[in-house]
Amino acid sequence: MSHLQLSEVSKSVGADIHLHPMSFALQPNAVTILLGATQAGKTSVMRLMAGLDVPTSGSVLVDGLNVTGVPVRERNVAMVYQQFINYPSLTVYDNIASPLKLRQENNIREQVQNLAERLHIDPFLHRFPAELSGGQQQRVALARALAKNAPLIFLDEPLVNLDYKLREELREELSQLFATGKSTVVYATTDPSEALLFGGYTAVLKEGCLLQYGPTLEVFRKPASLDVALAFSDPPLNVVSAQAQNGTWQLNHGPFLALPQVKTIHTQVTLGIRAAALRVEEKSGDMAISGQVQLAEISGTDTFVHFHCALGEWVMQKTGVHFFELGARLTFYFDPSEAYVFAPDGALLSAPLSMAERRA
């Protein structure tokens, strides 16, 4: 078991600040997702955790010991990068077996076979990496990292260069592997759906700042700020400003909306409605928005409808494969209780209740 903790770590290169001071402790034997856009600081945080880099200030602790400045070769960690790295002159078998041989293990063949079967590369054990597809090569890199049996495993956007189908396959396989809880895993991604799939814990980063850290579902359902909600929304969060008007809220000089759960001194707030909360089927108490379809795209088993309305450019996520005519005028609906409400400074004022909270 490895308890890894960052204590007020920061990173600067010259006048450029890569990481602002941040502190958080990884949950041992669980997955922690580093979620954020490109250049949010995910790789910088991971390099400090792994010992590939030294913080400008602050400390990195593992099991209570200060390991700040201890190089990666002196730490028992495993890493997989978005650009998969294998030994080209070694077969798949020998690539996976290399960390086992270094430890002079006795049952190497059995362990290699087991890992290869779990990652569906057992038919290729006698091939060389150059003879494999990109997805198969990434599986080899993952198997070798897992073979290290390291208490800390770091994965820096390992699926980003793979096509959609391969990403989906490996996500499912990795989710099952991580569920064993034998290692503390840190996984960097720009994709909120990966965070939700892997579960565990999520740290949301933006421009080198840690915005929020906690159980993944908690961060998703109760984002501490508008920035967190925006980072944890794919497709993008639908956002609109609202002004207080005689006990209700007027949306961006448009329709009026009752938000009974919101109690605030502010006369202006920002509402966020997730794409999945929008519908073309009306329910009692719904808010109606008229819009014109700009784009309808199918991704996996979902249909994303981008439309223009009086409130701006919005998107609806509808489960299943559906056809929407471009340019068509439609009415979209959402339940006002599904809206997130944020203060002028971006802090969360109100979030939709979960099913459990509604039943309570």
VENLIN-V603598 format. One record per helix or strand of 3 or more residues. SS is the DSSP state (A for helix, B for strand). FROM is the first residue (numbers start at 1). LEN is the number of residues. If there is no record, write none. Layout:
<<SS;FROM;LEN> <SS;FROM;LEN>>
This chain:
<<B;4;10> <B;16;10> <B;31;5> <A;42;9> <B;57;6> <A;72;3> <B;77;5> <A;92;11> <A;108;11> <A;122;3> <A;129;3> <A;134;14> <B;152;5> <A;164;15> <B;184;6> <A;192;7> <B;201;6> <B;209;7> <A;216;6> <A;226;6> <B;238;8> <B;248;4> <B;268;6> <A;275;3> <B;286;14> <B;302;8> <B;312;8> <B;329;7> <A;336;3> <B;340;3> <B;347;4> <A;355;5>>
